[in-house]
């Protein structure tokens, strides 16, 4: 459990040219308070 101001961050690193796939089999956030942000590479990758 996270507090009201809690934050959970994951950093996934890969070598240039490698591919990273994120697969969610179950995902739940709190109404009005939770969010998911995924940032890509520069330039942006295909999403």
N, C-alpha and C positions, 0 to 999 in steps of 0.2 A: 504494500500500500504506500502511496505517495501522499505527502501533505498537500494542502491546497496550492502551495507554490512549488510543489515538487516537479522535477524535470528528470527525464531519463533520456540519455543520449548514447547512441552507438555510432562508432566510426568504423567504416569498412574500407580498407585500403587494398589496392591492386596495382600490379605493374602496368605500365602503358601497353595498350593493346589487349589486355585481359578483359573478359566479360564478367559482370556481376549480375546475378539474378536474385531478386527478393520475392519469395513466395510466402504468402500469409495463409495459413489454414484456419486460423481463428483470430479475430481482431475485435477488441471492444474498447471503447473510450467512454468517458463520462459525458453525459449530455451537457452541452454548452461550455464545457470546460476542457475537454480533451481535444487533441489534434495529432495529426501525423504529418511530418514534413520530410520529404525525400529530396535531397539535392543531388544533382548530377555533376558531371565533369565539365570542363571548359574545353571546347565548345560543348553544349548540351548533347547528351546521348539520346537515343531513341527510347521513348517511354511507352 
